[in-house]
Amino acid sequence: MAFKINNIYHTFVSEFTNFRRDKNYYDDVLINVTWKEFIKSKDLGILCITSNLCSSLDEYEIIDKKKWMLSKLKYGF
């Protein structure tokens, strides 16, 4: 079941910028792919199913309930 997280992009925007720089992804066309990779690399217990230019439209799926619960407590989602 897909769901939305309101403030996930704002929480990780600076870290995501560094991730993109490290991966050498500067083309805006690849933003959708790299955000999904970034979220997967964070190991938050979720996967990004759909990524859009407007982050409030992104959808996620829980893959590990325990990790996701800990992530919600740690980052305040």
Sequence and secondary structure as in RCSB ss.txt:
>XXXX:A:sequence
MAFKINNIYHTFVSEFTNFRRDKNYYDDVLINVTWKEFIKSKDLGILCITSNLCSSLDEYEIIDKKKWMLSKLKY
GF
>XXXX:A:secstr
 EE  TTHHHHHHHHHHHHHHHHT   GGGHHHHHHHHHHHHT SEEEEE  SSGGG EEEES HHHHHHHHHHH
T 
